[in-house]
Amino acid sequence: MSDVTFTRPEYDAAKNRWRLVRDVCKGSETIKAAGDRYLPRPNAADTSEDNTERY
Protein backbone atom coordinates (compact mmCIF):
# COMPACT_ATOMS: atom_id res chain seq x y z
CA MET A 1 0.00 0.00 0.00
CA SER A 2 1.29 3.48 -0.88
CA ASP A 3 2.03 6.03 1.81
CA VAL A 4 0.70 9.34 0.48
CA THR A 5 2.11 11.28 3.43
CA PHE A 6 5.72 10.62 2.41
CA THR A 7 7.64 13.56 0.95
CA ARG A 8 11.11 13.44 -0.51
CA PRO A 9 13.89 15.30 1.33
CA GLU A 10 14.42 17.54 -1.70
CA TYR A 11 10.80 18.64 -1.53
CA ASP A 12 11.03 19.36 2.20
CA ALA A 13 14.20 21.41 1.65
CA ALA A 14 12.60 23.50 -1.12
CA LYS A 15 9.26 24.15 0.60
CA ASN A 16 10.43 27.22 2.54
CA ARG A 17 12.09 28.73 -0.53
CA TRP A 18 8.90 28.29 -2.55
CA ARG A 19 6.89 29.99 0.19
CA LEU A 20 9.38 32.89 0.22
CA VAL A 21 9.10 33.36 -3.55
CA ARG A 22 5.28 33.27 -3.40
CA ASP A 23 5.21 35.76 -0.54
CA VAL A 24 7.64 38.15 -2.26
CA CYS A 25 5.52 38.07 -5.41
CA LYS A 26 2.43 38.94 -3.34
CA GLY A 27 4.11 42.09 -2.05
CA SER A 28 5.44 43.85 1.01
CA GLU A 29 2.18 43.56 2.93
CA THR A 30 2.47 39.77 2.86
CA ILE A 31 6.09 39.91 4.01
CA LYS A 32 5.18 42.24 6.87
CA ALA A 33 2.16 40.10 7.83
CA ALA A 34 4.44 37.06 8.16
CA GLY A 35 6.01 38.79 11.15
CA ASP A 36 9.06 37.09 12.60
CA ARG A 37 9.41 34.66 9.70
CA TYR A 38 11.10 37.22 7.44
CA LEU A 39 11.59 40.23 9.72
CA PRO A 40 13.21 39.05 12.94
CA ARG A 41 12.97 41.28 15.99
CA PRO A 42 16.19 43.18 16.78
CA ASN A 43 15.83 42.41 20.48
CA ALA A 44 13.64 39.32 20.85
CA ALA A 45 14.29 39.11 24.59
CA ASP A 46 12.69 42.51 25.21
CA THR A 47 8.95 41.85 25.52
CA SER A 48 8.02 45.36 26.62
CA GLU A 49 5.12 47.17 24.99
CA ASP A 50 7.47 49.87 23.71
CA ASN A 51 9.66 47.33 21.90
CA THR A 52 6.59 45.62 20.42
CA GLU A 53 5.27 48.94 19.09
CA ARG A 54 8.64 49.83 17.54
CA TYR A 55 8.71 46.50 15.76
Summary of the structure (lengths in Angstrom):
residues: 55
radius of gyration: 16.7
end to end distance: 49.9
largest distance: 55.7
contacts: 81
relative contact order: 0.08
helix: 60%
strand: 0%
